[in-house]
Every structure is written in structure tokens, then in C-alpha cells.
Amino acid sequence: MSTMSDAGPKPLAVARGATARPGMNTQRAMKAMQTGRGGDSGWGGNDGEPLGGLPMPMAKVGLLVFMGVVTVLFSIIVSTYVARMGFADWDPLPEPRLLWLNTAVLTLSSLGMQWAWVAADRGQRGGVQIGLLAGGICASAFLAGQLWAWQQLSALGYFVARNPANSFFYLITAVHGLHLLGGLVAWGRTTGKLWRGVDVSLSVQLCAWYWHFLLVVWLVLFALMLST
Amino acid sequence: MADAPYQENIHLHDPQSYWTKYVFSQDHKVIAIQYTITAISVGLVALVLSGLMRLQLGFPGILDFIDPGSYYQYVTMHGMIMIVYLLTALLLGGFGNYLIPLMVGARDMVFPFVNMLSYWVYLISVLVLMASFFVPGGPTGAGWTLYPPQAILPGTPGAEGGGIVLMLVSLVIFIIAFTMGGLNYVTTVLQARTWGMTMMRMPLTVWGIFTATIMALLAFPALFVGCVMLLLDRVVGSSFFMPAVSSMGQQLDHDGGSPVLFQHLFWFFGHPEVYIVALPAFGIISDLISTHARKNIFGYRVMVWAIVAIAVISFIVWAHHMYYSGMNLYLGFFFAITTLIIAIPTAIKVYNWVLTLWRGNIHLTVPMLFCLAFILTFVVGGLTGLFLGNVSVDVPLGDTYFVVAHFHMVMGVAPILAIFGGIYHWFPKASGRMLNDTLGKVHFWVTFLGTYMIYFPMHYLGFVGVPRRYYNFENYEFIPPSAQELQAFTTVVALIVGVFQLLFIFNLVWSLFKGKRADSNPWRATTLEWQTPDTPPVHGNWGPKLPVVYRWAYDYSVPGADQDFLPQTLAPVVATASNEQARAEGDKA
């Protein structure tokens, strides 16, 4: 593996000619090598930044990709909802007023997460604790409120299978709730880390992103259901 | 970067015991092999099912236990297992897991724990699917497309028992498993490439798998939504897809659902799925052809953009599966046009493979034989796809054996040939031993000629109007007797081909223990996975230092170079004869 070990900043003499190929002449790669970054690629430490990725942590990229997938999922649900709305027998159910309260609680939850993120940026541990707790509690309250809304509806006789509008309502709220539940798992891990004294600034930021994302998704879904 | 370098995390999960090393391993290579073994095992079940179907078609009534119901169950399970649980899992979970980190120069996938979880959840989905063979009423016989309303109405096999429920639950679990894996593949390619490994230096295998993964992440949610809604229709009696319908003389409670909506959801997933399977195969074929013809791939950039173009266009062709579901004529026209357009980037890929072979130094190794067979099979299957893309041709041919021939050649046999080629190619790296060449060649010729003999005649069956999905073709006046003779011939060949797959399995197992030892780079290939310090690569892949990449993946037979391949890790100064001076200095340094 000698070719790997002497991978220092050598002059790249053969940019053209016999080995020049489409695809290999990439200025970024050359620049990276000329600045000598290629030399020390050990297991940790100085080895941190693989070439060419987006300039952000792995976990953040992973979360972005995941939010992309979830966006597709909800877009498809919305598309089917809109397609079904067009039918003559569409019989929307009355949205319980509780949903407005739930929406407010979810917004508060998102604000709590934002608070935690800002506090983490400023290095205020107390602020992170308050923000995370407020966010988590409000999110749990939102989920409880959604279940309560389900109960109100079924008490009024709006069961899942009564007509497609009902089915859609239950499906949409359930899928959204499950995604928030998944977020609460990440929130629980973050909170645990915070109490053990591990650095959580990245986790808090990712939680905040995800909470804002789910808030936006909920606002879109809620608006869609209100508009029908 | 703000967080710890990702390589540091590797220390945290170094395997401690047998269980964490070989079973609950977070090493992408172990996970890849687990995926591969599981997918091949479940694929063998589907192979047996196809043998049973062929027996019934070739020699009607030869086996007592095959009645129309069980025949439909075999059709359904064969199709679903082959497409989702074998091809998708093997190409993305198997090849993707093994090759992505090695080919881009990473130590592992970026989220190893999620990656491990992905395999185990996939295994659960397989077990749930297999469980449906053992529930009352057996597995679902709704056809792999699972169209409502028939999929969940009494009379369809598996609709009243748990068969359809288990199928839908299994698919939902599979999609969750795939999403966990897919997040890893995409993020690893984006973020964990080593020094010098720019996107446009990645081997086409990585491009194919990367693009297919993005497609799958976008397409599977549609199937997810469809499955969940159908499940609700079946279990709680909602009416997402179920119209007002009476079954067996009784009015059911369903009202107002739209069966065509399911078809849109299904095919919005289903058509990209064809390319989710095909793109990794394209990538593997590109790399294998270049390596075994000792010649750089023709038109690398065009190949990459063709992959991307196919991925984009494949999302707007889905309704060509629904021409006879009652579609607006202009909509049909639109989908016919997009279907024909997608042939252009696909044809570019085929031309470029052939041009890579042109005046190459072709080594007829087993992987190369499978590549050539792939091209021959894929071209035939692709051309019949152009026929069927036209509404006026699809309407008469769409429900005949012509379609069976088309999709088996283009997305059944062709990807499987690429998988075989890939396994013969990468087995030495994964195991440290070569597969037996003679057994490989026998396996190749029987598989290639055999599948041609099975599927090529089916085009003629389609032309004379033999309908697909029929359990029995006796006593239909419009079917000539000679069609039955052809069916019998096909069955004999299919059974032979099926049995010879056991030879492949035997070769895998035998060579693992008794095969000739392979050195670290038996095919003299350029890509990074062949430059690992250990064969098979150990946990962490690269020893103390990550490789550094200086060139694209296809420097074969470079004029003036000392050897006929230049590994991606070779620095440019030592690459050419015109730099003898520089090289001498480099050696001293």
C-alpha cells in the first residue's frame, strides 16, 4: 500500500495527456491534495473531513434525507386526499375545536425546541434544559390532545370506516402523530445525554429542525382539512 | 466539521464477541452478506414456486395439489418475492452495503447501528411474508399488484384468512427497513467519500446504487401509503379503495372508494421499481465490462447523466401500466411519449457498453460472460418494452404472454444475470477465494441459453393470443394445440435451469472452503475495493490510513503506462512513461 502512504502534496504533473480523462480533472480534488490534506489520514482527529461532502455533520445530512422521505410520504397522502375530495360523495367531518388548541400546543413545543437550540448555541445549559423540557412536554400534550380529539369524534359517531373523509382524518393524524412519537424517542435520547453531561448542541439542533418540520407538516395538513 | 470525525466513531462499536461480530454486526460487509444470504434463500422459495407454476402450465393436472387458488398464490408470491424481497434487497441491501463504503473509501456506512437495524427489520418482513404460507387460507393470490377490490374480497385466495394482511404488513415493514438502509447509502455517498473521490470519479456501480436508492426513497412511500390504506380497508372496513360492491350476492359496507387510486399509488412505486432494480445492474455491468475488457468505460459522463435522466423520467411513466384501466386518451398519449423517451438514455447506456467492448481486450471470464448475456437479454426485453409502451400495441398484447416475456427478460433475467456476474466478480474479495471457473461456466451457459429458451418463445405465445394469468389452457378454441407443446417445452427447460441454480449455490459453498485462494486483486481492477490491505477486508476496511484517490475508476490500458491498469490510488506522477524522471524521484522520496 505504498501508494497510499506517500500520498502527500505532490505536483500534479499529468493533468492532461495520457491519463487525462473526463471525470478526473476536478479542481476541488487537486486543491485538496495540494493543500496537503491528503497526507495524514489516520483513524481519528486530523482525518475528520472526507472530501467533497456537504459542509455539515453526517447526522444533519441523514436527517435532511429523512425529512425528504417524510415530505414525499405526506405529499402522497395529500395528493390522494385531494384526489378523493373531488368525488361527489365527499362528506367532510366537523374538525373538533380542540384541534386549534392542539395546534397552539404544537407551536409552543416547536418554540421550546427553538429556545433550547438558541441556548445551546450560547452555551447556556439551563436554557437548554428548560427549552427541551418545555418542547417535550408540549409535544406529549399535543399527542394526548390528538387522542382526545379522536375520542370526541368517535363519541359523535364519526368512526374510521364511516366514510372516506373520516378515514383520511384518522390516517393523517395517526401518521403525523407517529412521526412526532419517533421524534420524542430522539428527544428522550437527547435529554438523557444532557443529564449525563454529554455535549448535545448538535442533537438539540436536529430536534429543533425536526420539530419545526413536523409543525409545518401539521399546519399544511390542518389547513387542508379545514378547507374542506 | 462541527461534530467528531466520523472515523472516530468506529472505535465505539468494534466487535467484542462472536455475536456482535457475525450476527448483530454493525460492519457493512457482514450486513451485506446477511442481506445476500437472506435474499437468495427467499429467492429460492420463489424459484420453487415458479417451477410449480411451470409444471401446471406445461403438464396440466400433473400435481394434484395445484388448483386455481394455489396457482394464483404461487403467481403472487413468486412475483412479489422476486421483485421486492430478492432483487431490491440483494442489489441495494447486498451489493449496496458491501460496495458503497469500499468503493468510495469509507470505513463503514455512516450510521452503522441503523444499518444493522435495517437488516433485522428486513428479516422480520421476510419472516412475516413466509408466515403467510402457514396461515389458514394460505398466502394471498391477488397477483403481485394486489389490486383492490379483488385483493381483499372473498373468493380471492388469502383474502379471508390472514394472507393479504400479512403481505401488506410485510411490505410496510420492508419499506421501513429499506428506508433505514437507504438513508445510510445516500448519506455515505454524499458525506463519507475519501480524499480525491469526487462524485465524478465514483465507479458507475456506486452511481447506479446511489441513484436507485434515491429513487426508492421517493417511490416506496407511495407503496407504503397504498399498503396502509388497503390494510385499513381490509381490517377496519374503511373505503379508501373499495367502491360500493356486492360480493357473493351480499352488499358490502364499503362505499365510495376508488380502486384506480390504488393503481396510481402502486405504479407510482411500481414503475420506478423497475429502474431501482435496473440501475444498480447497469452500474455493475459497466464496471465489469470495463474491467474484463481492459478498457475504460466509453463515455463516463454520459453514463452518469443517463443514469440520472432515467431516474427522473421513470417517475413520469407509471400510467403505461394502466392503459386499460380506463384512462383519458390524451393522458395515455402523454405516458406513451414519456415511455418512449426513457428509451433514449437507456439506449445510450447500451451503445456505450458495446463501444467499451469495441476493440477491447475481452477476457471471457465468467463475470464477462454474464455481462455479455445481460446486454443480449436486456436489449431484447427493452425493445419489446418499446412495443408495449404504445397504447395501440399494449391493448391487444397487454394481457398475453408477450408481456410475461417482456418483463421477465428486462427486469427478471437481466438483473439476475448482473447479480450473478457481480457475485462471480466480487466473491474473491468477500471470501478470499475464487469461485470455481468450470462450474461457473456450466452455470452460465445453462442459465443464459435456458432463460432465452424459456422466454423468447413466450413472445410467440403472446402473438397468437395466449392470455397470461390463466391456470389452465385446455379447451380454449382460440389457442392452437401447438401452444401447449411450447408450454411443455418451456416447462422442461425451466426445470433444468431451476435445478442448475443449485450448482451455483454449491459453487458458493464449496469455493468458500475449498476454492483457489484469491490474491487481493485477482481481476487487476482499478477501483478502491481491490486496494484494501486485507482480503477479505477487515472491520474498518483500510488499516491505519484512508486511501487517497487520484484518478477516475477506469484507467485500463493507458498508453505508455507500465501495467494495463492504474489503481485509483496511484498518484498521477508515477502514471506515465513520459514522467520517468518524476517517478524516479517519487520512488526515492
Boltz contact constraints between the chains, C-beta under 6 A:
constraints:
  - contact:
      token1: [A, 1]
      token2: [B, 533]
      max_distance: 6.0
  - contact:
      token1: [A, 3]
      token2: [B, 569]
      max_distance: 6.0
  - contact:
      token1: [A, 3]
      token2: [B, 570]
      max_distance: 6.0
  - contact:
      token1: [A, 4]
      token2: [B, 545]
      max_distance: 6.0
  - contact:
      token1: [A, 4]
      token2: [B, 547]
      max_distance: 6.0
  - contact:
      token1: [A, 4]
      token2: [B, 569]
      max_distance: 6.0
  - contact:
      token1: [A, 7]
      token2: [B, 548]
      max_distance: 6.0
  - contact:
      token1: [A, 10]
      token2: [B, 571]
      max_distance: 6.0
  - contact:
      token1: [A, 10]
      token2: [B, 573]
      max_distance: 6.0
  - contact:
      token1: [A, 12]
      token2: [B, 572]
      max_distance: 6.0
  - contact:
      token1: [A, 13]
      token2: [B, 573]
      max_distance: 6.0
  - contact:
      token1: [A, 13]
      token2: [B, 579]
      max_distance: 6.0
  - contact:
      token1: [A, 13]
      token2: [B, 582]
      max_distance: 6.0
  - contact:
      token1: [A, 14]
      token2: [B, 572]
      max_distance: 6.0
  - contact:
      token1: [A, 14]
      token2: [B, 575]
      max_distance: 6.0
  - contact:
      token1: [A, 14]
      token2: [B, 576]
      max_distance: 6.0
  - contact:
      token1: [A, 18]
      token2: [B, 558]
      max_distance: 6.0
  - contact:
      token1: [A, 18]
      token2: [B, 559]
      max_distance: 6.0
  - contact:
      token1: [A, 18]
      token2: [B, 560]
      max_distance: 6.0
  - contact:
      token1: [A, 18]
      token2: [B, 576]
      max_distance: 6.0
  - contact:
      token1: [A, 19]
      token2: [B, 558]
      max_distance: 6.0
  - contact:
      token1: [A, 19]
      token2: [B, 575]
      max_distance: 6.0
  - contact:
      token1: [A, 21]
      token2: [B, 552]
      max_distance: 6.0
  - contact:
      token1: [A, 22]
      token2: [B, 300]
      max_distance: 6.0
  - contact:
      token1: [A, 22]
      token2: [B, 301]
      max_distance: 6.0
  - contact:
      token1: [A, 23]
      token2: [B, 200]
      max_distance: 6.0
  - contact:
      token1: [A, 23]
      token2: [B, 201]
      max_distance: 6.0
  - contact:
      token1: [A, 23]
      token2: [B, 300]
      max_distance: 6.0
  - contact:
      token1: [A, 23]
      token2: [B, 552]
      max_distance: 6.0
  - contact:
      token1: [A, 24]
      token2: [B, 551]
      max_distance: 6.0
  - contact:
      token1: [A, 24]
      token2: [B, 552]
      max_distance: 6.0
  - contact:
      token1: [A, 26]
      token2: [B, 198]
      max_distance: 6.0
  - contact:
      token1: [A, 29]
      token2: [B, 196]
      max_distance: 6.0
  - contact:
      token1: [A, 29]
      token2: [B, 198]
      max_distance: 6.0
  - contact:
      token1: [A, 38]
      token2: [B, 195]
      max_distance: 6.0
  - contact:
      token1: [A, 38]
      token2: [B, 548]
      max_distance: 6.0
  - contact:
      token1: [A, 41]
      token2: [B, 545]
      max_distance: 6.0
  - contact:
      token1: [A, 41]
      token2: [B, 546]
      max_distance: 6.0
  - contact:
      token1: [A, 43]
      token2: [B, 7]
      max_distance: 6.0
  - contact:
      token1: [A, 44]
      token2: [B, 5]
      max_distance: 6.0
  - contact:
      token1: [A, 44]
      token2: [B, 7]
      max_distance: 6.0
  - contact:
      token1: [A, 44]
      token2: [B, 8]
      max_distance: 6.0
  - contact:
      token1: [A, 47]
      token2: [B, 5]
      max_distance: 6.0
  - contact:
      token1: [A, 47]
      token2: [B, 7]
      max_distance: 6.0
  - contact:
      token1: [A, 48]
      token2: [B, 1]
      max_distance: 6.0
  - contact:
      token1: [A, 48]
      token2: [B, 5]
      max_distance: 6.0
  - contact:
      token1: [A, 49]
      token2: [B, 1]
      max_distance: 6.0
  - contact:
      token1: [A, 50]
      token2: [B, 192]
      max_distance: 6.0
  - contact:
      token1: [A, 50]
      token2: [B, 193]
      max_distance: 6.0
  - contact:
      token1: [A, 50]
      token2: [B, 194]
      max_distance: 6.0
  - contact:
      token1: [A, 51]
      token2: [B, 195]
      max_distance: 6.0
  - contact:
      token1: [A, 52]
      token2: [B, 193]
      max_distance: 6.0
  - contact:
      token1: [A, 52]
      token2: [B, 198]
      max_distance: 6.0
  - contact:
      token1: [A, 53]
      token2: [B, 190]
      max_distance: 6.0
  - contact:
      token1: [A, 53]
      token2: [B, 191]
      max_distance: 6.0
  - contact:
      token1: [A, 57]
      token2: [B, 2]
      max_distance: 6.0
  - contact:
      token1: [A, 57]
      token2: [B, 3]
      max_distance: 6.0
  - contact:
      token1: [A, 58]
      token2: [B, 6]
      max_distance: 6.0
  - contact:
      token1: [A, 58]
      token2: [B, 110]
      max_distance: 6.0
  - contact:
      token1: [A, 58]
      token2: [B, 191]
      max_distance: 6.0
  - contact:
      token1: [A, 61]
      token2: [B, 187]
      max_distance: 6.0
  - contact:
      token1: [A, 61]
      token2: [B, 190]
      max_distance: 6.0
  - contact:
      token1: [A, 61]
      token2: [B, 191]
      max_distance: 6.0
  - contact:
      token1: [A, 62]
      token2: [B, 183]
      max_distance: 6.0
  - contact:
      token1: [A, 62]
      token2: [B, 187]
      max_distance: 6.0
  - contact:
      token1: [A, 65]
      token2: [B, 183]
      max_distance: 6.0
  - contact:
      token1: [A, 65]
      token2: [B, 186]
      max_distance: 6.0
  - contact:
      token1: [A, 66]
      token2: [B, 183]
      max_distance: 6.0
  - contact:
      token1: [A, 69]
      token2: [B, 217]
      max_distance: 6.0
  - contact:
      token1: [A, 72]
      token2: [B, 218]
      max_distance: 6.0
  - contact:
      token1: [A, 72]
      token2: [B, 221]
      max_distance: 6.0
  - contact:
      token1: [A, 73]
      token2: [B, 221]
      max_distance: 6.0
  - contact:
      token1: [A, 76]
      token2: [B, 221]
      max_distance: 6.0
  - contact:
      token1: [A, 76]
      token2: [B, 222]
      max_distance: 6.0
  - contact:
      token1: [A, 76]
      token2: [B, 225]
      max_distance: 6.0
  - contact:
      token1: [A, 77]
      token2: [B, 225]
      max_distance: 6.0
  - contact:
      token1: [A, 89]
      token2: [B, 256]
      max_distance: 6.0
  - contact:
      token1: [A, 160]
      token2: [B, 236]
      max_distance: 6.0
  - contact:
      token1: [A, 160]
      token2: [B, 238]
      max_distance: 6.0
  - contact:
      token1: [A, 161]
      token2: [B, 236]
      max_distance: 6.0
  - contact:
      token1: [A, 161]
      token2: [B, 237]
      max_distance: 6.0
  - contact:
      token1: [A, 161]
      token2: [B, 238]
      max_distance: 6.0
  - contact:
      token1: [A, 164]
      token2: [B, 239]
      max_distance: 6.0
  - contact:
      token1: [A, 164]
      token2: [B, 256]
      max_distance: 6.0
  - contact:
      token1: [A, 167]
      token2: [B, 238]
      max_distance: 6.0
  - contact:
      token1: [A, 167]
      token2: [B, 240]
      max_distance: 6.0
  - contact:
      token1: [A, 202]
      token2: [B, 3]
      max_distance: 6.0
